[in-house]
């Protein structure tokens, strides 16, 4: 039996034992208002955690054994917030310093664009990025780094990698817009107005609605277009693209972006659903005082 299969079997047995009160779970978070993004509802309940994973909802507390109990007293439990596209080097911050400003905002995952660093510095930039992200697995958030196409061999896509869109749709001819999804481009974040959004989703791109470059006017324009034109919301993801550390510390990160959605007439639950999905290496939720 392969090692991965053995580990999975051991984990299944451990969870079974936990749910039958024969093994201790790590943490019980109770008295929570839990956001169900699939049903778009909020319900009162509890979460049981083992080995950094949520293993059960609303378990019988008279049966289970648990090492630690947290009484949420009505706090909200929502999925960890995800930034679908962030220019990492624009933050001018070390990954650990970024964590200090970002994680308290409820962000648990970022997709980090390293275009400027790797393109400008060449091989030196590649080595710098390797050193910068060497201990990524020890960070209190998940980090997925993007590399420019010319620096990424074809074998990356063959092993399950994906291509991140980085083109201004209004500048591309229709032939190219047909070609990009065909070769595996998975998204597009270069939209600036309602016409760009319409063109992006028409050609099959999951479209990232971005904060922009230094001003909230960009995302407000995009959000207003979605509301006014009644675009189906399942087409979109949220991202900052560029956001300064100063603004992040004063206003927040993805939690602030979600508040902008609410201001523009979009349900915060739907806005949270716009966050992208990622491989479930572990499930991270954030506990907050309000949605």
C-alpha positions as CSV (number, residue, x, y, z in Angstrom):
1,X,0.0,0.0,0.0
2,X,1.3,3.5,-0.9
3,X,2.3,5.8,1.9
4,X,-0.4,8.3,1.0
5,X,-3.0,5.6,1.1
6,X,-1.7,4.5,4.5
7,X,-1.8,8.0,5.9
8,X,-5.4,8.5,4.6
9,X,-6.5,5.3,6.2
10,X,-5.0,6.2,9.5
11,X,-6.7,9.6,9.4
12,X,-10.1,8.0,8.6
13,X,-9.7,5.7,11.6
14,X,-8.7,8.6,13.8
15,X,-11.8,10.6,12.8
16,X,-14.0,7.6,13.4
17,X,-12.5,7.1,16.8
18,X,-13.0,10.8,17.7
19,X,-16.7,10.8,16.7
20,X,-17.3,7.7,18.9
21,X,-15.5,9.3,21.9
22,X,-12.6,6.9,21.8
23,X,-9.9,9.5,20.8
24,X,-9.4,13.2,21.7
25,X,-10.1,15.9,19.2
26,X,-7.9,19.0,19.3
27,X,-10.5,21.7,19.6
28,X,-14.2,22.3,19.9
29,X,-15.5,25.7,18.9
30,X,-19.0,26.1,20.1
31,X,-21.8,28.7,20.3
32,X,-20.9,30.0,16.8
33,X,-23.0,31.5,14.0
34,X,-21.7,29.4,11.1
35,X,-21.9,30.7,7.5
36,X,-22.9,28.0,5.0
37,X,-21.7,29.4,1.7
38,X,-23.4,26.6,-0.3
39,X,-26.9,27.2,1.1
40,X,-26.2,30.9,1.7
41,X,-27.5,30.7,5.2
42,X,-26.2,31.3,8.8
43,X,-27.0,28.8,11.5
44,X,-26.0,28.3,15.2
45,X,-23.7,25.4,15.8
46,X,-20.2,24.1,16.6
47,X,-17.1,23.0,14.8
48,X,-14.8,20.1,15.8
49,X,-11.2,20.3,14.8
50,X,-8.5,17.5,14.6
51,X,-5.1,17.8,13.0
52,X,-5.8,21.3,11.6
53,X,-9.0,20.1,9.9
54,X,-12.7,20.5,10.6
55,X,-13.8,16.9,11.1
56,X,-17.4,17.5,12.3
57,X,-20.3,19.9,12.6
58,X,-22.6,20.0,15.7
59,X,-21.3,16.9,17.4
60,X,-22.8,15.4,20.6
61,X,-20.7,17.1,23.3
62,X,-21.7,14.4,25.8
63,X,-19.9,11.8,23.6
64,X,-16.8,13.4,22.3
65,X,-13.5,14.0,24.1
66,X,-11.6,17.2,23.3
67,X,-8.4,18.8,24.5
68,X,-9.6,22.4,24.3
69,X,-12.9,24.2,24.1
70,X,-13.6,27.7,22.8
71,X,-16.9,29.3,23.5
72,X,-17.6,31.7,20.6
73,X,-20.5,33.4,22.4
74,X,-22.2,34.2,19.1
75,X,-19.2,35.0,17.0
76,X,-19.4,34.3,13.2
77,X,-17.4,31.4,11.7
78,X,-16.7,32.0,8.0
79,X,-14.4,30.3,5.5
80,X,-10.9,31.8,5.5
81,X,-10.7,34.7,3.1
82,X,-8.6,34.3,-0.1
83,X,-6.9,36.9,-2.3
84,X,-7.1,35.5,-5.8
85,X,-4.3,37.8,-7.2
86,X,-1.8,39.9,-5.3
87,X,1.4,41.4,-6.6
88,X,3.6,40.2,-3.8
89,X,6.6,42.3,-4.4
90,X,4.5,45.5,-4.6
91,X,3.9,45.1,-0.8
92,X,7.6,45.6,-0.1
93,X,7.2,43.3,2.9
94,X,8.7,40.0,3.9
95,X,6.1,37.1,4.0
96,X,6.2,37.0,7.8
97,X,5.7,40.8,8.0
98,X,2.8,40.6,5.6
99,X,1.2,37.9,7.9
100,X,1.2,40.4,10.8
101,X,-0.9,42.8,8.8
102,X,-3.0,40.4,6.8
103,X,-3.9,37.3,8.9
104,X,-5.8,39.4,11.6
105,X,-8.1,40.5,8.8
106,X,-9.2,36.9,8.3
107,X,-7.1,36.2,5.2
108,X,-5.8,32.6,5.1
109,X,-4.6,32.3,1.5
110,X,-3.0,34.4,-1.2
111,X,-2.2,33.8,-4.8
112,X,1.0,35.8,-5.2
113,X,2.1,37.2,-8.5
114,X,5.9,37.6,-8.7
115,X,6.0,39.0,-12.3
116,X,8.1,42.1,-11.5
117,X,10.7,40.4,-9.4
118,X,11.3,37.5,-11.7
119,X,11.1,39.4,-15.0
120,X,13.3,42.3,-14.0
121,X,16.0,40.4,-12.1
122,X,16.2,37.3,-14.3
123,X,18.0,34.3,-12.7
124,X,18.9,36.5,-9.7
125,X,15.2,37.1,-9.2
126,X,14.5,33.4,-9.3
127,X,17.0,32.7,-6.6
128,X,15.7,35.7,-4.5
129,X,12.2,34.3,-4.8
130,X,13.3,30.9,-3.7
131,X,15.0,32.3,-0.7
132,X,12.0,34.6,0.1
133,X,9.5,31.7,0.0
134,X,11.8,29.0,1.4
135,X,9.8,28.6,4.6
136,X,6.4,29.1,3.1
137,X,4.9,26.1,4.8
138,X,5.6,27.6,8.2
139,X,3.6,30.8,7.5
140,X,0.3,31.3,9.2
141,X,-1.4,31.6,5.8
142,X,-1.2,29.6,2.6
143,X,0.9,31.1,-0.2
144,X,0.7,30.0,-3.9
145,X,3.3,31.9,-6.0
146,X,2.9,32.6,-9.8
147,X,5.9,32.8,-12.1
148,X,6.0,34.6,-15.5
149,X,5.4,32.3,-18.4
150,X,8.9,32.6,-19.8
151,X,10.3,31.4,-16.5
152,X,8.0,28.4,-16.2
153,X,8.7,25.2,-18.1
154,X,5.9,23.3,-19.9
155,X,6.2,20.5,-17.4
156,X,4.7,22.6,-14.7
157,X,1.3,22.6,-16.6
158,X,1.7,18.9,-17.3
159,X,2.0,18.2,-13.6
160,X,-1.2,20.1,-12.7
161,X,-0.1,23.7,-12.7
162,X,-2.3,26.3,-14.3
163,X,-1.8,29.5,-16.3
164,X,-2.8,32.8,-14.7
165,X,-4.3,35.4,-17.1
166,X,-2.6,38.8,-17.3
167,X,-3.8,40.6,-20.4
168,X,-5.9,43.7,-21.0
169,X,-8.9,42.3,-22.9
170,X,-9.7,45.5,-24.7
171,X,-6.3,45.4,-26.3
172,X,-6.5,41.8,-27.6
173,X,-8.1,40.7,-30.9
174,X,-10.9,38.1,-30.9
175,X,-8.6,35.4,-32.2
176,X,-6.4,35.7,-29.2
177,X,-9.3,35.7,-26.8
178,X,-10.5,32.4,-28.3
179,X,-7.0,31.0,-28.1
180,X,-6.2,31.8,-24.5
181,X,-8.8,29.5,-22.9
182,X,-8.0,26.8,-25.4
183,X,-4.4,26.6,-24.1
184,X,-5.5,26.5,-20.5
185,X,-5.5,30.1,-19.2
186,X,-7.6,29.8,-16.1
187,X,-8.6,33.3,-15.3
188,X,-8.4,37.0,-16.1
189,X,-8.0,40.0,-13.8
190,X,-7.4,42.8,-16.3
191,X,-10.8,44.3,-16.4
192,X,-11.6,48.0,-15.7
193,X,-15.3,48.5,-16.5
194,X,-18.5,46.8,-17.4
195,X,-17.6,46.3,-21.1
196,X,-14.4,44.5,-20.1
197,X,-16.3,42.3,-17.7
198,X,-18.9,41.4,-20.4
199,X,-16.1,40.5,-22.8
200,X,-14.2,38.5,-20.3
201,X,-17.0,36.3,-19.3
202,X,-18.2,35.9,-22.9
203,X,-14.9,34.4,-23.9
204,X,-15.1,31.9,-21.0
205,X,-12.7,33.5,-18.4
206,X,-13.4,33.2,-14.7
207,X,-13.0,36.9,-14.0
208,X,-11.3,38.4,-11.0
209,X,-12.8,41.7,-9.7
210,X,-9.8,43.7,-8.4
211,X,-9.2,46.5,-6.0
212,X,-6.8,48.1,-8.6
213,X,-3.8,50.3,-8.2
214,X,-4.0,52.5,-5.2
215,X,-7.7,53.6,-5.4
216,X,-11.0,52.0,-4.5
217,X,-12.6,53.7,-7.6
218,X,-11.7,50.7,-9.8
219,X,-13.4,48.0,-7.8
220,X,-16.4,50.3,-7.1
221,X,-16.8,50.8,-10.9
222,X,-16.6,47.0,-11.5
223,X,-19.0,46.1,-8.6
224,X,-21.5,48.7,-9.8
225,X,-21.4,47.3,-13.3
226,X,-22.1,43.8,-11.9
227,X,-25.1,45.1,-10.0
228,X,-26.5,47.3,-12.8
229,X,-26.1,44.7,-15.6
230,X,-27.2,41.8,-13.4
231,X,-24.2,39.6,-14.4
232,X,-24.4,36.1,-12.9
233,X,-22.2,36.2,-9.8
234,X,-20.7,32.7,-10.2
235,X,-18.5,34.1,-12.9
236,X,-16.3,36.1,-10.5
237,X,-13.6,36.0,-7.9
238,X,-12.3,38.9,-5.7
239,X,-8.7,40.1,-5.5
240,X,-6.7,43.1,-4.5
241,X,-4.1,43.0,-7.3
242,X,-2.2,45.9,-5.6
243,X,-2.8,47.1,-2.1
244,X,-0.3,48.9,0.1
245,X,0.7,47.7,3.6
246,X,-0.4,51.1,4.9
247,X,-3.9,50.7,3.5
248,X,-4.0,47.1,4.6
249,X,-3.2,47.9,8.2
250,X,-5.6,50.9,8.3
251,X,-8.6,49.5,6.4
252,X,-8.2,45.7,6.2
253,X,-7.6,43.2,3.4
254,X,-10.3,40.9,1.8
255,X,-12.6,41.8,4.7
256,X,-12.5,45.4,3.5
257,X,-13.1,44.3,-0.1
258,X,-16.2,42.4,1.1
259,X,-17.4,45.5,2.9
260,X,-17.1,47.4,-0.4
261,X,-19.3,44.8,-2.0
262,X,-21.9,45.4,0.6
263,X,-21.7,49.1,0.1
264,X,-22.3,48.6,-3.6
265,X,-25.4,46.5,-3.0
266,X,-24.0,43.0,-3.1
267,X,-24.7,40.5,-0.4
268,X,-21.6,39.9,1.8
269,X,-22.4,36.1,1.7
270,X,-22.3,36.2,-2.1
271,X,-19.1,38.3,-2.0
272,X,-17.5,35.6,0.3
273,X,-18.6,33.0,-2.3
274,X,-16.6,34.9,-4.9
275,X,-13.4,33.9,-3.2
276,X,-11.6,31.2,-5.3
277,X,-11.4,27.5,-4.3
278,X,-8.1,25.8,-3.6
279,X,-6.9,22.3,-3.0
280,X,-8.2,21.2,0.4
281,X,-4.8,20.5,2.1
282,X,-6.5,21.7,5.2
283,X,-9.6,23.7,5.9
284,X,-9.1,27.1,7.5
285,X,-11.9,29.2,8.9
286,X,-11.8,32.6,10.5
287,X,-13.8,33.7,13.5
288,X,-15.2,37.2,13.4
289,X,-17.5,39.4,15.3
290,X,-19.8,40.1,12.3
291,X,-20.0,39.3,8.6
